[in-house]
Amino acid sequence: MEYIIRFLLGGVVVSAFALLGDVLRPKSFAGLFGAAPSVALATLGITLLTKGGQYAAVEGRSMIIGSLALAAYSFLVCQLLIRFRSTALAASVPAVIAWLAVALGFRYALLGAKMTVRFKWSALKQIRWYEHAIRFVLGGLTTVVAGLIADEFGPTTGGLFLAFPAIFGASSTLIEKHERKRKEAKGLQGKGRGREAAALDAAGAAWGAIALGVFGLCVWLIAPASSIGSLCAATISWIVVAISGWELRRRLRRTG
Protein backbone atom coordinates (compact mmCIF):
# COMPACT_ATOMS: atom_id res chain seq x y z
CA MET A 1 0.00 0.00 0.00
CA GLU A 2 2.86 2.38 0.82
CA TYR A 3 4.35 1.99 -2.66
CA ILE A 4 0.97 2.45 -4.31
CA ILE A 5 0.67 5.74 -2.42
CA ARG A 6 4.22 6.66 -3.47
CA PHE A 7 3.39 5.95 -7.11
CA LEU A 8 0.19 8.01 -7.10
CA LEU A 9 1.63 10.90 -5.10
CA GLY A 10 4.83 11.01 -7.14
CA GLY A 11 2.88 10.96 -10.39
CA VAL A 12 0.64 13.83 -9.29
CA VAL A 13 3.48 16.05 -8.02
CA VAL A 14 5.77 15.47 -11.03
CA SER A 15 2.87 16.06 -13.44
CA ALA A 16 1.92 19.28 -11.64
CA PHE A 17 5.43 20.74 -11.80
CA ALA A 18 5.83 19.62 -15.44
CA LEU A 19 2.53 21.30 -16.34
CA LEU A 20 3.68 24.49 -14.66
CA GLY A 21 6.83 24.38 -16.75
CA ASP A 22 4.72 24.00 -19.90
CA VAL A 23 2.79 27.24 -19.44
CA LEU A 24 5.54 29.48 -18.05
CA ARG A 25 7.66 31.70 -20.31
CA PRO A 26 10.51 32.33 -21.03
CA LYS A 27 11.69 28.74 -21.34
CA SER A 28 14.87 29.41 -19.37
CA PHE A 29 12.65 30.33 -16.39
CA ALA A 30 10.27 27.43 -17.00
CA GLY A 31 13.32 25.17 -16.96
CA LEU A 32 13.72 25.87 -13.24
CA PHE A 33 10.75 23.60 -12.67
CA GLY A 34 12.57 20.81 -14.49
CA ALA A 35 14.55 20.59 -11.25
CA ALA A 36 11.68 21.21 -8.86
CA PRO A 37 11.68 19.10 -5.68
CA SER A 38 8.87 16.90 -6.98
CA VAL A 39 10.16 13.43 -6.09
CA ALA A 40 11.62 14.88 -2.90
CA LEU A 41 8.32 16.34 -1.69
CA ALA A 42 6.42 13.14 -2.44
CA THR A 43 9.05 10.86 -0.92
CA LEU A 44 10.05 12.92 2.10
CA GLY A 45 6.45 13.57 3.07
CA ILE A 46 5.88 9.82 3.38
CA THR A 47 9.32 9.25 4.95
CA LEU A 48 8.74 11.83 7.67
CA LEU A 49 5.43 10.18 8.57
CA THR A 50 6.70 6.59 8.53
CA LYS A 51 10.40 6.77 9.52
CA GLY A 52 10.86 10.07 11.30
CA GLY A 53 12.97 13.18 10.99
CA GLN A 54 16.40 11.59 11.53
CA TYR A 55 15.95 9.22 8.58
CA ALA A 56 14.67 12.05 6.38
CA ALA A 57 17.63 14.22 7.40
CA VAL A 58 20.08 11.61 6.07
CA GLU A 59 18.18 11.53 2.77
CA GLY A 60 18.24 15.33 2.67
CA ARG A 61 22.03 15.29 3.10
CA SER A 62 22.47 12.89 0.18
CA MET A 63 20.01 14.95 -1.85
CA ILE A 64 22.59 17.76 -1.88
CA ILE A 65 24.94 15.45 -3.80
CA GLY A 66 22.11 14.35 -6.08
CA SER A 67 21.35 17.99 -6.88
CA LEU A 68 24.97 18.60 -7.93
CA ALA A 69 24.66 15.61 -10.25
CA LEU A 70 21.40 17.06 -11.60
CA ALA A 71 23.16 20.37 -12.34
CA ALA A 72 25.83 18.43 -14.25
CA TYR A 73 23.07 16.51 -16.06
CA SER A 74 21.30 19.72 -17.12
CA PHE A 75 24.54 21.37 -18.25
CA LEU A 76 25.48 18.31 -20.33
CA VAL A 77 22.04 18.19 -22.00
CA CYS A 78 22.30 21.90 -22.85
CA GLN A 79 25.74 21.45 -24.41
CA LEU A 80 24.70 18.39 -26.42
CA LEU A 81 21.68 20.24 -27.78
CA ILE A 82 23.51 23.44 -28.71
CA ARG A 83 27.03 22.32 -29.68
CA PHE A 84 26.32 18.91 -31.17
CA ARG A 85 22.76 19.59 -32.41
CA SER A 86 21.48 16.46 -30.72
CA THR A 87 17.80 15.74 -30.18
CA ALA A 88 16.39 16.09 -26.66
CA LEU A 89 15.90 12.33 -26.37
CA ALA A 90 19.40 11.51 -27.59
CA ALA A 91 20.89 14.06 -25.21
CA SER A 92 18.93 12.86 -22.18
CA VAL A 93 20.06 9.23 -22.34
CA PRO A 94 23.84 9.76 -21.90
CA ALA A 95 23.11 12.57 -19.45
CA VAL A 96 21.27 10.13 -17.16
CA ILE A 97 24.41 7.96 -17.17
CA ALA A 98 26.42 11.06 -16.24
CA TRP A 99 23.96 11.80 -13.42
CA LEU A 100 24.42 8.30 -12.02
CA ALA A 101 28.21 8.56 -12.29
CA VAL A 102 28.40 11.93 -10.55
CA ALA A 103 25.81 11.10 -7.87
CA LEU A 104 27.20 7.70 -6.94
CA GLY A 105 30.80 8.85 -7.33
CA PHE A 106 30.36 11.71 -4.88
CA ARG A 107 28.28 9.51 -2.59
CA TYR A 108 31.11 7.03 -2.12
CA ALA A 109 33.85 9.68 -2.18
CA LEU A 110 32.28 12.01 0.39
CA LEU A 111 30.06 9.82 2.49
CA GLY A 112 32.08 6.51 2.72
CA ALA A 113 17.26 41.99 -22.60
CA LYS A 114 14.46 42.30 -20.00
CA MET A 115 12.42 39.21 -19.68
CA THR A 116 8.96 39.03 -18.17
CA VAL A 117 7.86 35.76 -16.62
CA ARG A 118 4.37 34.93 -17.85
CA PHE A 119 1.95 32.08 -18.39
CA LYS A 120 1.26 30.90 -21.92
CA TRP A 121 -2.04 29.08 -21.50
CA SER A 122 -2.23 28.19 -25.19
CA ALA A 123 0.58 25.69 -24.52
CA LEU A 124 -1.99 23.50 -22.78
CA LYS A 125 -3.72 22.90 -26.12
CA GLN A 126 -0.56 21.29 -27.50
CA ILE A 127 -0.37 18.65 -24.78
CA ARG A 128 -2.14 15.34 -25.44
CA TRP A 129 -3.66 13.17 -22.73
CA TYR A 130 -1.07 10.43 -23.23
CA GLU A 131 1.75 12.93 -22.61
CA HIS A 132 0.27 13.69 -19.19
CA ALA A 133 0.02 9.93 -18.62
CA ILE A 134 3.71 9.45 -19.48
CA ARG A 135 4.71 12.13 -16.97
CA PHE A 136 2.43 10.68 -14.31
CA VAL A 137 3.81 7.16 -14.74
CA LEU A 138 7.42 8.34 -14.85
CA GLY A 139 6.96 10.47 -11.73
CA GLY A 140 5.23 7.64 -9.90
CA LEU A 141 7.85 5.07 -10.85
CA THR A 142 10.72 7.38 -9.87
CA THR A 143 9.15 7.96 -6.46
CA VAL A 144 8.64 4.22 -5.94
CA VAL A 145 12.21 3.44 -7.04
CA ALA A 146 13.58 6.09 -4.68
CA GLY A 147 11.70 4.44 -1.82
CA LEU A 148 12.84 0.94 -2.77
CA ILE A 149 16.49 2.02 -3.00
CA ALA A 150 16.27 3.74 0.39
CA ASP A 151 14.76 0.59 1.94
CA GLU A 152 17.37 -1.67 0.36
CA PHE A 153 20.55 0.42 0.59
CA GLY A 154 19.65 2.97 3.28
CA PRO A 155 18.79 6.68 3.24
CA THR A 156 22.32 7.77 2.28
CA THR A 157 21.99 6.15 -1.15
CA GLY A 158 18.22 6.58 -1.45
CA GLY A 159 18.52 10.33 -0.90
CA LEU A 160 20.50 10.69 -4.14
CA PHE A 161 17.43 9.70 -6.13
CA LEU A 162 15.35 12.49 -4.61
CA ALA A 163 17.20 14.66 -7.13
CA PHE A 164 16.76 12.30 -10.08
CA PRO A 165 15.82 14.22 -13.28
CA ALA A 166 12.23 12.98 -13.38
CA ILE A 167 10.50 16.15 -14.61
CA PHE A 168 13.11 17.17 -17.15
CA GLY A 169 13.35 13.67 -18.55
CA ALA A 170 9.58 13.62 -18.97
CA SER A 171 9.39 17.08 -20.55
CA SER A 172 12.44 17.76 -22.73
CA THR A 173 11.35 15.67 -25.72
CA LEU A 174 7.81 17.12 -25.50
CA ILE A 175 9.17 20.67 -25.41
CA GLU A 176 11.27 19.97 -28.50
CA LYS A 177 8.37 18.38 -30.37
CA HIS A 178 5.82 21.08 -29.53
CA GLU A 179 8.13 23.95 -30.45
CA ARG A 180 9.08 22.26 -33.74
CA LYS A 181 5.43 21.75 -34.69
CA ARG A 182 4.51 25.31 -33.73
CA LYS A 183 7.19 26.77 -36.02
CA GLU A 184 6.48 24.37 -38.87
CA ALA A 185 2.79 25.32 -38.72
CA LYS A 186 3.90 28.87 -39.55
CA GLY A 187 5.98 27.67 -42.48
CA LEU A 188 9.28 28.08 -40.64
CA GLN A 189 12.16 25.70 -39.99
CA GLY A 190 11.20 24.12 -36.68
CA LYS A 191 13.94 21.57 -35.99
CA GLY A 192 16.55 24.06 -34.79
CA ARG A 193 14.03 26.07 -32.80
CA GLY A 194 12.81 22.97 -31.01
CA ARG A 195 16.36 22.07 -30.04
CA GLU A 196 16.99 25.61 -28.78
CA ALA A 197 13.82 25.54 -26.66
CA ALA A 198 14.90 22.27 -25.03
CA ALA A 199 18.38 23.73 -24.42
CA LEU A 200 16.92 26.79 -22.69
CA ASP A 201 14.84 24.48 -20.54
CA ALA A 202 17.99 22.54 -19.62
CA ALA A 203 19.83 25.75 -18.72
CA GLY A 204 17.01 26.70 -16.36
CA ALA A 205 17.02 23.22 -14.86
CA ALA A 206 20.68 23.66 -13.92
CA TRP A 207 19.78 26.63 -11.70
CA GLY A 208 16.84 24.70 -10.30
CA ALA A 209 19.24 21.86 -9.45
CA ILE A 210 21.46 24.21 -7.44
CA ALA A 211 18.39 25.32 -5.52
CA LEU A 212 17.51 21.66 -5.02
CA GLY A 213 20.74 21.30 -3.06
CA VAL A 214 19.52 24.04 -0.73
CA PHE A 215 16.25 22.14 -0.39
CA GLY A 216 18.18 19.06 0.74
CA LEU A 217 20.29 21.16 3.13
CA CYS A 218 17.16 22.51 4.83
CA VAL A 219 15.73 19.01 5.27
CA TRP A 220 19.06 17.74 6.63
CA LEU A 221 19.30 20.50 9.24
CA ILE A 222 15.65 20.96 10.21
CA ALA A 223 13.92 17.56 9.80
CA PRO A 224 15.19 16.06 13.09
CA ALA A 225 13.50 18.90 14.98
CA SER A 226 10.43 19.61 12.83
CA SER A 227 9.00 17.43 10.07
CA ILE A 228 6.48 19.86 8.59
CA GLY A 229 8.75 22.83 9.24
CA SER A 230 11.58 21.25 7.28
CA LEU A 231 9.46 20.70 4.16
CA CYS A 232 8.00 24.21 4.35
CA ALA A 233 11.41 25.85 4.82
CA ALA A 234 12.97 23.67 2.12
CA THR A 235 10.25 24.46 -0.43
CA ILE A 236 10.42 28.21 0.23
CA SER A 237 14.21 28.09 0.01
CA TRP A 238 14.03 26.26 -3.32
CA ILE A 239 11.71 28.91 -4.77
CA VAL A 240 13.84 31.83 -3.53
CA VAL A 241 17.20 30.38 -4.62
CA ALA A 242 15.95 29.11 -8.00
CA ILE A 243 14.31 32.38 -9.02
CA SER A 244 17.15 34.51 -7.64
CA GLY A 245 19.74 32.41 -9.51
CA TRP A 246 17.79 32.69 -12.75
CA GLU A 247 17.49 36.46 -12.36
CA LEU A 248 21.21 36.78 -11.58
CA ARG A 249 22.11 34.78 -14.71
CA ARG A 250 19.80 36.96 -16.81
CA ARG A 251 21.37 40.18 -15.52
CA LEU A 252 24.93 38.90 -16.03
CA ARG A 253 24.18 37.87 -19.60
CA ARG A 254 22.60 41.26 -20.34
CA THR A 255 25.57 43.21 -18.96
CA GLY A 256 28.26 40.82 -20.25
MINUMAR-955819 format. One record per residue (C-alpha): z negated, x negated, y; residue in one letter. Coordinates in nm, 4 decimals. Layout:
<rs>
<r pz="Z" px="X" py="Y" rest="a"/>
...
</rs>
This chain:
<rs>
<r pz="0.0000" px="0.0000" py="0.0000" rest="m"/>
<r pz="-0.0822" px="-0.2860" py="0.2385" rest="e"/>
<r pz="0.2663" px="-0.4350" py="0.1991" rest="y"/>
<r pz="0.4314" px="-0.0967" py="0.2453" rest="i"/>
<r pz="0.2424" px="-0.0667" py="0.5736" rest="i"/>
<r pz="0.3469" px="-0.4217" py="0.6661" rest="r"/>
<r pz="0.7106" px="-0.3387" py="0.5948" rest="f"/>
<r pz="0.7103" px="-0.0188" py="0.8010" rest="l"/>
<r pz="0.5095" px="-0.1627" py="1.0903" rest="l"/>
<r pz="0.7138" px="-0.4830" py="1.1007" rest="g"/>
<r pz="1.0387" px="-0.2876" py="1.0958" rest="g"/>
<r pz="0.9286" px="-0.0640" py="1.3829" rest="v"/>
<r pz="0.8021" px="-0.3478" py="1.6048" rest="v"/>
<r pz="1.1025" px="-0.5766" py="1.5470" rest="v"/>
<r pz="1.3438" px="-0.2872" py="1.6057" rest="s"/>
<r pz="1.1641" px="-0.1918" py="1.9279" rest="a"/>
<r pz="1.1804" px="-0.5431" py="2.0743" rest="f"/>
<r pz="1.5436" px="-0.5827" py="1.9622" rest="a"/>
<r pz="1.6341" px="-0.2527" py="2.1299" rest="l"/>
<r pz="1.4660" px="-0.3675" py="2.4494" rest="l"/>
<r pz="1.6749" px="-0.6832" py="2.4383" rest="g"/>
<r pz="1.9902" px="-0.4721" py="2.3997" rest="d"/>
<r pz="1.9437" px="-0.2787" py="2.7240" rest="v"/>
<r pz="1.8046" px="-0.5535" py="2.9482" rest="l"/>
<r pz="2.0306" px="-0.7656" py="3.1699" rest="r"/>
<r pz="2.1034" px="-1.0507" py="3.2334" rest="p"/>
<r pz="2.1343" px="-1.1688" py="2.8740" rest="k"/>
<r pz="1.9370" px="-1.4870" py="2.9412" rest="s"/>
<r pz="1.6393" px="-1.2654" py="3.0331" rest="f"/>
<r pz="1.7000" px="-1.0274" py="2.7435" rest="a"/>
<r pz="1.6956" px="-1.3318" py="2.5168" rest="g"/>
<r pz="1.3236" px="-1.3717" py="2.5873" rest="l"/>
<r pz="1.2675" px="-1.0748" py="2.3604" rest="f"/>
<r pz="1.4489" px="-1.2566" py="2.0805" rest="g"/>
<r pz="1.1252" px="-1.4552" py="2.0594" rest="a"/>
<r pz="0.8863" px="-1.1679" py="2.1213" rest="a"/>
<r pz="0.5677" px="-1.1675" py="1.9096" rest="p"/>
<r pz="0.6976" px="-0.8872" py="1.6899" rest="s"/>
<r pz="0.6091" px="-1.0155" py="1.3429" rest="v"/>
<r pz="0.2899" px="-1.1625" py="1.4876" rest="a"/>
<r pz="0.1693" px="-0.8322" py="1.6342" rest="l"/>
<r pz="0.2445" px="-0.6418" py="1.3140" rest="a"/>
<r pz="0.0920" px="-0.9052" py="1.0860" rest="t"/>
<r pz="-0.2102" px="-1.0052" py="1.2920" rest="l"/>
<r pz="-0.3066" px="-0.6448" py="1.3568" rest="g"/>
<r pz="-0.3378" px="-0.5885" py="0.9819" rest="i"/>
<r pz="-0.4951" px="-0.9320" py="0.9245" rest="t"/>
<r pz="-0.7669" px="-0.8735" py="1.1829" rest="l"/>
<r pz="-0.8566" px="-0.5431" py="1.0183" rest="l"/>
<r pz="-0.8531" px="-0.6702" py="0.6594" rest="t"/>
<r pz="-0.9521" px="-1.0395" py="0.6770" rest="k"/>
<r pz="-1.1300" px="-1.0857" py="1.0075" rest="g"/>
<r pz="-1.0988" px="-1.2969" py="1.3185" rest="g"/>
<r pz="-1.1531" px="-1.6397" py="1.1590" rest="q"/>
<r pz="-0.8584" px="-1.5954" py="0.9220" rest="y"/>
<r pz="-0.6377" px="-1.4667" py="1.2047" rest="a"/>
<r pz="-0.7396" px="-1.7629" py="1.4220" rest="a"/>
<r pz="-0.6073" px="-2.0079" py="1.1614" rest="v"/>
<r pz="-0.2769" px="-1.8177" py="1.1527" rest="e"/>
<r pz="-0.2667" px="-1.8245" py="1.5329" rest="g"/>
<r pz="-0.3098" px="-2.2033" py="1.5295" rest="r"/>
<r pz="-0.0181" px="-2.2468" py="1.2888" rest="s"/>
<r pz="0.1847" px="-2.0012" py="1.4946" rest="m"/>
<r pz="0.1883" px="-2.2589" py="1.7756" rest="i"/>
<r pz="0.3800" px="-2.4942" py="1.5452" rest="i"/>
<r pz="0.6081" px="-2.2112" py="1.4350" rest="g"/>
<r pz="0.6876" px="-2.1352" py="1.7989" rest="s"/>
<r pz="0.7933" px="-2.4972" py="1.8595" rest="l"/>
<r pz="1.0254" px="-2.4659" py="1.5610" rest="a"/>
<r pz="1.1602" px="-2.1400" py="1.7064" rest="l"/>
<r pz="1.2336" px="-2.3156" py="2.0370" rest="a"/>
<r pz="1.4253" px="-2.5826" py="1.8428" rest="a"/>
<r pz="1.6060" px="-2.3066" py="1.6505" rest="y"/>
<r pz="1.7116" px="-2.1303" py="1.9721" rest="s"/>
<r pz="1.8253" px="-2.4540" py="2.1370" rest="f"/>
<r pz="2.0329" px="-2.5477" py="1.8311" rest="l"/>
<r pz="2.1995" px="-2.2043" py="1.8190" rest="v"/>
<r pz="2.2847" px="-2.2296" py="2.1902" rest="c"/>
<r pz="2.4410" px="-2.5736" py="2.1446" rest="q"/>
<r pz="2.6418" px="-2.4698" py="1.8386" rest="l"/>
<r pz="2.7784" px="-2.1677" py="2.0241" rest="l"/>
<r pz="2.8708" px="-2.3515" py="2.3440" rest="i"/>
<r pz="2.9684" px="-2.7027" py="2.2324" rest="r"/>
<r pz="3.1173" px="-2.6319" py="1.8913" rest="f"/>
<r pz="3.2412" px="-2.2761" py="1.9588" rest="r"/>
<r pz="3.0716" px="-2.1482" py="1.6459" rest="s"/>
<r pz="3.0184" px="-1.7795" py="1.5743" rest="t"/>
<r pz="2.6657" px="-1.6387" py="1.6087" rest="a"/>
<r pz="2.6374" px="-1.5901" py="1.2328" rest="l"/>
<r pz="2.7591" px="-1.9397" py="1.1511" rest="a"/>
<r pz="2.5210" px="-2.0894" py="1.4064" rest="a"/>
<r pz="2.2180" px="-1.8932" py="1.2860" rest="s"/>
<r pz="2.2335" px="-2.0057" py="0.9226" rest="v"/>
<r pz="2.1902" px="-2.3839" py="0.9755" rest="p"/>
<r pz="1.9454" px="-2.3105" py="1.2575" rest="a"/>
<r pz="1.7158" px="-2.1269" py="1.0126" rest="v"/>
<r pz="1.7168" px="-2.4405" py="0.7960" rest="i"/>
<r pz="1.6244" px="-2.6415" py="1.1061" rest="a"/>
<r pz="1.3423" px="-2.3958" py="1.1804" rest="w"/>
<r pz="1.2015" px="-2.4420" py="0.8296" rest="l"/>
<r pz="1.2288" px="-2.8207" py="0.8557" rest="a"/>
<r pz="1.0551" px="-2.8396" py="1.1932" rest="v"/>
<r pz="0.7873" px="-2.5810" py="1.1102" rest="a"/>
<r pz="0.6939" px="-2.7196" py="0.7698" rest="l"/>
<r pz="0.7333" px="-3.0797" py="0.8851" rest="g"/>
<r pz="0.4880" px="-3.0362" py="1.1710" rest="f"/>
<r pz="0.2588" px="-2.8276" py="0.9508" rest="r"/>
<r pz="0.2120" px="-3.1108" py="0.7033" rest="y"/>
<r pz="0.2181" px="-3.3852" py="0.9681" rest="a"/>
<r pz="-0.0389" px="-3.2283" py="1.2007" rest="l"/>
<r pz="-0.2489" px="-3.0060" py="0.9821" rest="l"/>
<r pz="-0.2725" px="-3.2077" py="0.6506" rest="g"/>
<r pz="2.2605" px="-1.7262" py="4.1990" rest="a"/>
<r pz="2.0001" px="-1.4457" py="4.2300" rest="k"/>
<r pz="1.9677" px="-1.2418" py="3.9211" rest="m"/>
<r pz="1.8165" px="-0.8964" py="3.9030" rest="t"/>
<r pz="1.6620" px="-0.7865" py="3.5759" rest="v"/>
<r pz="1.7851" px="-0.4374" py="3.4932" rest="r"/>
<r pz="1.8386" px="-0.1949" py="3.2081" rest="f"/>
<r pz="2.1924" px="-0.1262" py="3.0897" rest="k"/>
<r pz="2.1500" px="0.2041" py="2.9082" rest="w"/>
<r pz="2.5190" px="0.2231" py="2.8187" rest="s"/>
<r pz="2.4522" px="-0.0581" py="2.5693" rest="a"/>
<r pz="2.2784" px="0.1994" py="2.3499" rest="l"/>
<r pz="2.6119" px="0.3724" py="2.2905" rest="k"/>
<r pz="2.7496" px="0.0562" py="2.1290" rest="q"/>
<r pz="2.4776" px="0.0373" py="1.8649" rest="i"/>
<r pz="2.5439" px="0.2139" py="1.5343" rest="r"/>
<r pz="2.2728" px="0.3665" py="1.3174" rest="w"/>
<r pz="2.3232" px="0.1069" py="1.0430" rest="y"/>
<r pz="2.2609" px="-0.1748" py="1.2930" rest="e"/>
<r pz="1.9194" px="-0.0270" py="1.3691" rest="h"/>
<r pz="1.8621" px="-0.0018" py="0.9935" rest="a"/>
<r pz="1.9477" px="-0.3711" py="0.9453" rest="i"/>
<r pz="1.6969" px="-0.4707" py="1.2126" rest="r"/>
<r pz="1.4314" px="-0.2430" py="1.0677" rest="f"/>
<r pz="1.4735" px="-0.3808" py="0.7158" rest="v"/>
<r pz="1.4845" px="-0.7423" py="0.8337" rest="l"/>
<r pz="1.1731" px="-0.6957" py="1.0469" rest="g"/>
<r pz="0.9900" px="-0.5232" py="0.7639" rest="g"/>
<r pz="1.0855" px="-0.7850" py="0.5067" rest="l"/>
<r pz="0.9872" px="-1.0720" py="0.7381" rest="t"/>
<r pz="0.6465" px="-0.9146" py="0.7964" rest="t"/>
<r pz="0.5943" px="-0.8637" py="0.4224" rest="v"/>
<r pz="0.7042" px="-1.2211" py="0.3436" rest="v"/>
<r pz="0.4679" px="-1.3585" py="0.6092" rest="a"/>
<r pz="0.1817" px="-1.1702" py="0.4443" rest="g"/>
<r pz="0.2772" px="-1.2838" py="0.0940" rest="l"/>
<r pz="0.2996" px="-1.6489" py="0.2017" rest="i"/>
<r pz="-0.0391" px="-1.6274" py="0.3738" rest="a"/>
<r pz="-0.1935" px="-1.4758" py="0.0589" rest="d"/>
<r pz="-0.0362" px="-1.7371" py="-0.1675" rest="e"/>
<r pz="-0.0587" px="-2.0553" py="0.0423" rest="f"/>
<r pz="-0.3275" px="-1.9649" py="0.2971" rest="g"/>
<r pz="-0.3240" px="-1.8788" py="0.6681" rest="p"/>
<r pz="-0.2282" px="-2.2319" py="0.7773" rest="t"/>
<r pz="0.1151" px="-2.1988" py="0.6148" rest="t"/>
<r pz="0.1445" px="-1.8225" py="0.6583" rest="g"/>
<r pz="0.0896" px="-1.8524" py="1.0325" rest="g"/>
<r pz="0.4137" px="-2.0497" py="1.0686" rest="l"/>
<r pz="0.6127" px="-1.7434" py="0.9700" rest="f"/>
<r pz="0.4608" px="-1.5350" py="1.2487" rest="l"/>
<r pz="0.7127" px="-1.7199" py="1.4662" rest="a"/>
<r pz="1.0083" px="-1.6755" py="1.2302" rest="f"/>
<r pz="1.3285" px="-1.5816" py="1.4218" rest="p"/>
<r pz="1.3378" px="-1.2228" py="1.2977" rest="a"/>
<r pz="1.4606" px="-1.0503" py="1.6149" rest="i"/>
<r pz="1.7149" px="-1.3115" py="1.7168" rest="f"/>
<r pz="1.8545" px="-1.3353" py="1.3673" rest="g"/>
<r pz="1.8968" px="-0.9585" py="1.3618" rest="a"/>
<r pz="2.0553" px="-0.9387" py="1.7082" rest="s"/>
<r pz="2.2726" px="-1.2436" py="1.7755" rest="s"/>
<r pz="2.5719" px="-1.1346" py="1.5673" rest="t"/>
<r pz="2.5495" px="-0.7815" py="1.7118" rest="l"/>
<r pz="2.5412" px="-0.9173" py="2.0672" rest="i"/>
<r pz="2.8498" px="-1.1272" py="1.9970" rest="e"/>
<r pz="3.0369" px="-0.8367" py="1.8379" rest="k"/>
<r pz="2.9526" px="-0.5815" py="2.1082" rest="h"/>
<r pz="3.0448" px="-0.8131" py="2.3954" rest="e"/>
<r pz="3.3737" px="-0.9077" py="2.2264" rest="r"/>
<r pz="3.4691" px="-0.5430" py="2.1747" rest="k"/>
<r pz="3.3734" px="-0.4513" py="2.5314" rest="r"/>
<r pz="3.6021" px="-0.7194" py="2.6767" rest="k"/>
<r pz="3.8869" px="-0.6479" py="2.4371" rest="e"/>
<r pz="3.8720" px="-0.2788" py="2.5316" rest="a"/>
<r pz="3.9552" px="-0.3899" py="2.8875" rest="k"/>
<r pz="4.2479" px="-0.5976" py="2.7671" rest="g"/>
<r pz="4.0639" px="-0.9280" py="2.8080" rest="l"/>
<r pz="3.9990" px="-1.2165" py="2.5701" rest="q"/>
<r pz="3.6681" px="-1.1203" py="2.4123" rest="g"/>
<r pz="3.5987" px="-1.3936" py="2.1568" rest="k"/>
<r pz="3.4792" px="-1.6547" py="2.4055" rest="g"/>
<r pz="3.2797" px="-1.4033" py="2.6074" rest="r"/>
<r pz="3.1013" px="-1.2807" py="2.2969" rest="g"/>
<r pz="3.0044" px="-1.6357" py="2.2066" rest="r"/>
<r pz="2.8779" px="-1.6987" py="2.5606" rest="e"/>
<r pz="2.6665" px="-1.3819" py="2.5536" rest="a"/>
<r pz="2.5032" px="-1.4903" py="2.2271" rest="a"/>
<r pz="2.4423" px="-1.8377" py="2.3725" rest="a"/>
<r pz="2.2692" px="-1.6919" py="2.6795" rest="l"/>
<r pz="2.0541" px="-1.4839" py="2.4476" rest="d"/>
<r pz="1.9620" px="-1.7995" py="2.2538" rest="a"/>
<r pz="1.8718" px="-1.9831" py="2.5749" rest="a"/>
<r pz="1.6362" px="-1.7009" py="2.6700" rest="g"/>
<r pz="1.4858" px="-1.7016" py="2.3218" rest="a"/>
<r pz="1.3924" px="-2.0679" py="2.3663" rest="a"/>
<r pz="1.1701" px="-1.9779" py="2.6626" rest="w"/>
<r pz="1.0304" px="-1.6837" py="2.4698" rest="g"/>
<r pz="0.9451" px="-1.9235" py="2.1858" rest="a"/>
<r pz="0.7443" px="-2.1457" py="2.4207" rest="i"/>
<r pz="0.5524" px="-1.8386" py="2.5318" rest="a"/>
<r pz="0.5022" px="-1.7510" py="2.1661" rest="l"/>
<r pz="0.3060" px="-2.0745" py="2.1299" rest="g"/>
<r pz="0.0728" px="-1.9525" py="2.4042" rest="v"/>
<r pz="0.0393" px="-1.6248" py="2.2135" rest="f"/>
<r pz="-0.0740" px="-1.8183" py="1.9059" rest="g"/>
<r pz="-0.3130" px="-2.0289" py="2.1155" rest="l"/>
<r pz="-0.4832" px="-1.7164" py="2.2512" rest="c"/>
<r pz="-0.5266" px="-1.5733" py="1.9005" rest="v"/>
<r pz="-0.6625" px="-1.9061" py="1.7743" rest="w"/>
<r pz="-0.9236" px="-1.9300" py="2.0497" rest="l"/>
<r pz="-1.0212" px="-1.5651" py="2.0962" rest="i"/>
<r pz="-0.9796" px="-1.3920" py="1.7562" rest="a"/>
<r pz="-1.3086" px="-1.5190" py="1.6062" rest="p"/>
<r pz="-1.4979" px="-1.3498" py="1.8903" rest="a"/>
<r pz="-1.2829" px="-1.0431" py="1.9611" rest="s"/>
<r pz="-1.0069" px="-0.8998" py="1.7426" rest="s"/>
<r pz="-0.8592" px="-0.6478" py="1.9864" rest="i"/>
<r pz="-0.9239" px="-0.8745" py="2.2832" rest="g"/>
<r pz="-0.7283" px="-1.1584" py="2.1247" rest="s"/>
<r pz="-0.4164" px="-0.9462" py="2.0700" rest="l"/>
<r pz="-0.4350" px="-0.8002" py="2.4214" rest="c"/>
<r pz="-0.4821" px="-1.1406" py="2.5852" rest="a"/>
<r pz="-0.2118" px="-1.2973" py="2.3668" rest="a"/>
<r pz="0.0435" px="-1.0247" py="2.4459" rest="t"/>
<r pz="-0.0231" px="-1.0417" py="2.8212" rest="i"/>
<r pz="-0.0006" px="-1.4211" py="2.8092" rest="s"/>
<r pz="0.3321" px="-1.4035" py="2.6262" rest="w"/>
<r pz="0.4769" px="-1.1709" py="2.8907" rest="i"/>
<r pz="0.3533" px="-1.3840" py="3.1825" rest="v"/>
<r pz="0.4624" px="-1.7198" py="3.0380" rest="v"/>
<r pz="0.8003" px="-1.5946" py="2.9107" rest="a"/>
<r pz="0.9021" px="-1.4310" py="3.2378" rest="i"/>
<r pz="0.7638" px="-1.7155" py="3.4509" rest="s"/>
<r pz="0.9512" px="-1.9738" py="3.2412" rest="g"/>
<r pz="1.2749" px="-1.7790" py="3.2689" rest="w"/>
<r pz="1.2362" px="-1.7486" py="3.6464" rest="e"/>
<r pz="1.1585" px="-2.1208" py="3.6783" rest="l"/>
<r pz="1.4705" px="-2.2110" py="3.4779" rest="r"/>
<r pz="1.6814" px="-1.9799" py="3.6958" rest="r"/>
<r pz="1.5520" px="-2.1373" py="4.0178" rest="r"/>
<r pz="1.6030" px="-2.4928" py="3.8902" rest="l"/>
<r pz="1.9599" px="-2.4175" py="3.7875" rest="r"/>
<r pz="2.0339" px="-2.2598" py="4.1260" rest="r"/>
<r pz="1.8960" px="-2.5571" py="4.3207" rest="t"/>
<r pz="2.0246" px="-2.8256" py="4.0821" rest="g"/>
</rs>
